Amino acid sequence: MGQASGKALVKWLVAALLIALLGGAQAVVICNVETSRLNLCRAAITGRYPPPPTKRCCAIIKQANLPCLCSYKSLLPAAGINPKNALALPAKCGLKTPRRC
């Protein structure tokens, strides 16, 4: 179950990133994460063979309220997120995901 929650978290982070990129410079804070800062994770979640997340990206994810982010998982498919890349992000940052995602 923890693996599924990590997948949901990453998908939500990607959706928030897309919203931030499309919405302009204004940032919105969702689950302790300022959406404009999610751009730092973009390379790690896009493309066929993304590079590992940067330290700055992982720092952003580590400050996030993971159970809160899990509640946004339904938004991800509509954002055209690559689930494989997105779901790998928490583990690559050394996170344990909430059990109830």
N, C-alpha and C positions, 0 to 999 in steps of 0.2 A: 504494500500500500504506500509506503514511503516513496518508492520510485515513481508511482503514479502522481503523487503530490508534487514531486519535483518537476515532472513533465508539465503539469498544469501551471506551476509557478513560472516556468520559463516561457510557456506559451503566452501567459498574461504579460510578462515583461516585454515580449516582442510586440504584442498588440499595443501596449502603452507606448513603446518606442515609435511605432508607426503613427500613432495618434499624435505624438509630440512632433514628429517630422512633418506631418501634413498640417498640423495646426499652427505652425509658425514658432516664434520665439517664446511665447507665453508658456510657462510651466505650470503644471498642476501637480499637487502632492497627493499621491495615492498610496496608501499602505506604507507610509514613511519613505517613499521614493519620489523624488521630483522627476516627473516624466521627461523633462528636457535633458536630464543627465543620462537617460537610458541610451542615448546615441553612442555613448562610450562602449556599449556592448554590441553594437550593430554588426561589426565584422565577425564576431564569434557566433552569430546566429543566422548568418546569411550565406548563400552560396553552397556549392556542392561539397567543398572541402574547406570549411572555415578554419581559421587559425584558433589556437586556444584563447580563452578570454584573458584580457589584460588584468593587471593588479587593480587598476582603477575600476574596471567593470566589476570584478569580484567584490570590491569594497562597497559598491553600490548595492549589489545583490545581498550582501551580508547585512546591510543596515535595514533591509526591507522587512516588513511584517509578513512573513511567509504564509501563515494561516489566512490573513486578509487577502493576499494576492491569489490564493487558491480559489477564492470566491469569484474571480473574474475569468476563470478558465474557459467559459463558454464563448468569450469574445474572440479567442484566438483563430479559429478556423475562418471566420469572416475577414480577418486581417491578412489572409494569405501567408501565414507563417509556416516555415519549414519545421514541422514538429520534431524531426530527428535532431536537428541542430539545437532547437530551443530546449528540448528535454535533456540534453546532455550538459547544459550550462551549470545547473546547481552542483552536480557531482564534480565538474571540473573546477569549481570554486571551493570545494571542500565543505559543502553544506549538507546538513541532515534536513530532510524535508518533513513537514508536519504529517502525522499519521492520518489525519482526517481529510486529506485533500482528495 
